[in-house]
């Protein structure tokens, strides 16, 4: 990190977290006395940021701090959120001392933090260190049991088969299904176990995260896991999770971060943060049951309340019900098109119990994770998954190095009639009849 800044604000911790991707070492000072002591004792940060949100900070205090910072050749950045004649006079005084000051009309805590980061970044000419091609995509839902883990698994493997470097981030900290689904053995290090007494900006550095990423040997997908038997959800605050994610986005060795988010969006609004602060995307599985539709409406309502623009960055996957169910995916289609026209429906995920159970059995027998996409390349599940991957890539701008797997239409039909004849070997031998669209 090449710049250091001292913060004095009621929102110092949140501002410090939001500055992580800019490569800034931000120190939250608790009060004026501490800040002045640091400067008087020879500490020379690149800048000092102050605002009027902290109790006890008045115009005279800010003037004194600006003058002290000027004598130490430290840039002073002042933001006032109370628009008064006194505030206008203070802004002029700070600027006369070669400082930077302005009045903002932001009011909510999130908006105040955003305004602070914008002002600091523009003043110090900071640039985000986020890997430009790294696309964050959360897989979200407001209800459990909607097929979220299953959908993540198919998308992750589908992207990997197309040559995309995928990192799956486990953020469903109360009930993660990733570990059993992908047969991840014990012994991994969860990110919640990293030292809690370390400053947030240093706890989740890219180098430290790289050391604990689990590289799955069977499918080429990597995992940043959140919990184990000793580390539970209460171990991570929202600011810590944000700091961790901003550092994840600095990992240049990946193209896509698939973030598994839990259903408790009020307590852990990770999907909202991915959409708003990280300029990311959301994929939402939508089964047709009445409870599931209610959960979808709840999630859409929260996204709309948080930011109306968020719906433009959402994609819905229709999840087919179990065979024999009277629920129809068309009910979800009608709901989305009538109430949420800004949201794209990007595909329909089949419930292929045959190939899924066969992949589970093959995994048990072989001692490795076998994906249904690997085992049944001609099945509808594989075909539709790659259609969904194509739609995600087109929407988000992800580059797909490898061509889309394809097979003859008659093989897709016969794979339903005589499925055993059209399966790949569980020993990872590629079916010679499976061709790419380029080679067909």
N, C-alpha and C positions, 0 to 999 in steps of 0.2 A: 504494500500500500504506500502511495507516494504523497498523500496529503493527510494532515491531521486537523481536526476541527473540534473546538469545545462548544458544547450546547448548553444553553440555559433556557429551559422551557418546561411547561407542564407536560409536554409531549416528547421530551428528550429521548426516551427509550425507543419510541416508535419511529422518530426521525432518524435515530442512529441505525436502526434496522433497515429502513428504506434507503439509506445511503450506502449500504454494503455493496450493491452491484456497481457503484461508481468508483470503487477502490479507495474509499475514504475510511480512515480510522477515526471514528466519532466517539468522543468522550462526553457522557452526560454528567454535568456538574449539578449537585443538589441545591446549591444556593449561591447567592452573590459573593458571600465571604469566601467560599471555596474557590470560585472562579478567579477572584481577584488575587487570592493567595498563590494560585498556580502561575498567574502572569507575573506577579511581583517576585516570585522565586526563580524566574528565568525561563519558564516554559514558553516556548514560542511556536504555537501551532500555526498552520496556514491561515486560519480564520477563527473568529468567535461569532457564534450565532445567538441572538437574544430575541425574545418576543415578550409581549405583555400578558401572556396566559398564566404565568406563574405568580402566585400570591406574593406580595412584597416587592414586586418589580414596578417601580414608578419611573417617571420621566427623568428625574434627577439621577437615579441609579444607572439608567441606560446612558445618560450623558457621561457620567464618571467612567463607565466601562469603555465607552467609545474613545474617550481621551486617553485612558491607560493603554488600550490596544494600539492607538496611534503612536504613542511613545515607544512601544515595543515593536513597531513595524509589523503589526498583525492586522489583517483585514477584519473589519467589523461589519457584520451583516445584521440589520435590525428590521424586524417586521412587526407592524402594529395591527391588531385586529379590532381595535376600538377607533372608529373614525370620528375624531374630535379636532377642534382647533389646536389643542395642545399637542395632539399626535402629529398634525401637519407641521407645527413648529419644530417638534423633535426631529422629524424626518429631515427638515432643512438643516438643523444643527449637525446631525450626523453626516450629512453629505458635505457640509462645510469643513468637516474634519477628515475629508477624503474617505469616508465610510460609505456604505451602501444601505439604503433604507427605503421602505415603501409601506403603504397602508393596503391591507387586504380586506376583502369583504367576505372571506370564508368564515363559516360558523361552526360546522360540525367537526368533531375531533379528526375524522379521516380527511376531511377537506383541509383542515389546518395543517396536518402533517404533509399532505400533498403540496400545499402552497409553500411550506418551508423547504421541502426538497427541491421544488422547481426553482425557488429563488437562490438557494445555495448552489445548485448545479449551474444555473445560468451565470451567477456572479463569478464562480471559480472556474467556469468553462469546463465542467466535468462531463465525461462521456461514460455511458454504461459499458461495463466490461463483459456484458452478457455475450455469449457466443451467438453471432448474428443468425446462423442457420438453425439454431436449437429451438424447436417448437414445443412449448408446454401444452399438453392436452389432458384435462381432467376427465375422468369417467365418474359421473355424478348421479345421485339419486336421493330422494327424500324419504326413502323407505327401503328396508332390507328385503332380501329375497326376490329381487327383480332380475337377477341374472348378471349382475355387475361384474363379478369375478370371471364368469364364463366369457363375457364379452371382451373384457380386458385381455384374457388369454388368447382369444382368436385374433384380436387386432394386433397384439404384440408379436405373435408368431407370424401372422400375415405380413406385417411390416418387415420383420427380419428376413422372411423369405424373399422379399423384394429388394433386399440389400440395404435396408435402413438400419442405422445403429440406434437401438432402442434401450432406454433406461426406464424401468418401471419403478416408481416411487410409491412405497407403501405408506399411505396416510390415513387408512381406515384403522385407527389405532385401537379401537375397542373390539373389533371383530374381523380381523383380516382373514380373508380366505385365500390369499396368494400363496402362503407357505405350504399348506396341504395340497392345494391344487397343482402347483408346479413341483411338488415333491422335493422341496428344499430341505436338506438335512440340517439337524442341529449343529451348532458351532459357529454360525454366522454372527456378526457383530451388528446390532441395531443402532441406528443413529441416535436414539434416545439415551443410549448408554454413554455417549461422549461426555466428558467431564462437565458437571453442572456448575462447578465453581469457576469455570473459564468464562471470560467475557464473551458475550454473544457473538461479536464480530470475529473472534478467534476460535470459537467452539466448532464451527462448521465450515472451515476453510476448504477450498477445493482439494487440496492435498490430503487433508484428513478424511474427507468423504471418499476419495479414491481408494484409500486403504481398507475401507469397510464395504465396498460394493461387492456383492456376490455375483460372480460370472457363471451363469448357468451353462454347464458343459454340453447339454443336449440340444438346445434350441438357439443358441447365440444371442439370447436376451440377458441383459444385466439387471440387477435388482438392488435398490437401496431400501432396506427393510427397516421397519419402525419399532417393532416390539418383539420381545420374547417372554419367557416365563417370569423374568425379573423386572422388566421395564414396561410399565403400563402407561395408559394414555395420559394420566395426570402428570407425567414427567415432562411434558412439553407444552410450553405456553405458545400462544399465537405468534408473538414476536420472535420467539426462537424458531418456530416452523418457517416463518417468512425469511429469516436470515439463512436458514438451511436451504430453502428453495432458491433464493437469489444466488447462492453459491453453487447450487446444482446447475443453474443456467450458465455458469461460467466454465463448465466442463466441455471443452471443445471436441472431445472424442465422441460425442453423441449428437444425433440429429433430432431425436424426439424424446421427450419425457412424458410417459404415460403416468398420470397421477391418480392413484386409487383413493377416492375420498369417501368418507363415511356418510351415513344418512343424517347424522345430527348436525345439520347445517347451522343451527343457532349457536351451538357450543363451539363448533369447529367449522367456520365458514371458508374452508379451503378452496372450494369450487369458486366462490365469489372472488377470492384473492387471485386465483389463477387468471380469471377473466379480466379483472380490473387492473391490478397492479403489475401483472406479468404479461399483459397483452396476449393472453393465451386463448384456448378454445375449450369447449365442453362437449363431450359425447354422452348422451343420456339414453340408457336402455329403457324401453317403454313397453311392458307387457299390457295386455288388454283387460285384465281383471279390474273390477270396480275399485278395490283398494289401491291397486297400482295406479289407476287413472287419477285417483284422489291425490296420491303422492306426487304424481307428475304435475298436477295443478298447483300443489303446494310449492314445489320447487320453482316452477315458472313464476309464481307470484313473488317469491323471495328474490329471484333474479331481476324481475321487472322493478321491484321496489328499490333494489340496490343500484341498478343502472339499466335504463331502458335500452341502451345500446348493447347490453350484454346478450340480448336475444339474437342479435346478428351473428354472434360467435358460438351459437349453440347448434348442435346436430343431434337429431333423434334417430335411434335405431329401433325399429319395431321388432319386438321379441315375440315370436310365435308361441302360442300356449301349448301345453301338453296335449297329446292326441286324445280326443274324446271330449275336450273342453268345449263348452258352448260359447265361450268368449271369442270374439273376432277382432283381429288387428285393425279392421276397418273402422271400429269405434274410436281407436286412438288417432287414426288418420283424420277422421272428421273433427275430432277435438282440436288437434294441432292446427289444421288448416282454417278452422273457424275462429279460434281464440288466439292463436299465436302464429300469424302468417309470416312473421319475420324468421321463424325457425325452420330450418331445412330438415326434411326427412330423407336420410341418405341411404336407407336400405332396410332389409328385412332379414333377421337372423333366424334360421330354421332351428327347430328342436329335433335334432337327429339323435334320438336315444340309442340307435343301433351303433353308429360309429363312435359316439362318445363312450358308451360302455365297453366297446371293443378296445378303444384306446386306453381306458383304465385297466382293462385286463392285460393288455400288452405291456403297460407300464409295470404292473405287478410282476409279470413273468420275466421281463428283461432287466428289471432293476434300474431303469432309466425312465425319464419322462417322455412319453410318446404323445404327440399332439394329434388330435383328430385330423388336422390339415395335412399332416405328414402321412397318416395312415390311409385316408380316403380322399385322394386328390380329385376324384371324379364325382364325389358326393355333392349334393346341393349345399351342404354346410360350407365346404371349401370354396365352391364357386361364389356363393353369396358373400362370404367373408372377404374375398379378394375384390368383389365389387364395392364393398363398404370401404376397404382400404383405398381403392382408387378414388372414391368420393371424398374421403378425408384428405387425401393428398391434394386433390384439386381445390378443395375449400381452403386449406391452410398453406398451400404452397410448398409442401414437402416434396423433395425430389426422390423419385423411385428409380434407383439404378438398374434393377433387374426387370425384365418384361413380365407381364401378368401371366401366371400359369393358366394354361387352357387345355382343354381336351375335346375330342369330337363329341357332338351332341348325342350320338348313339351310345357312347360309353357312359354318359351321364344317365341315360335311360336304363341301360343294362345294369348299371351299378346299383339300381334299386331292385331290379328283378333277380339278378344273381350277384349280390354284392361281394361275395368271397372271391370272385374272379378278378376284381378290379381294386384290390388293396395293395398298398405298398408293403414291402417287408418291414417288420419292426426292427430289423438290423440296419435301418437307414440306407437301404439300397433303393435308388430312385427308379421308379417305373419307367421303362424306356418308351412306353407309349405316350407319356405325358410330355407335351411339347409346349414351347412358348408361342405366343402370338406372332413373334417375329419369325420363328422358324416354320410355322405352320404354312 
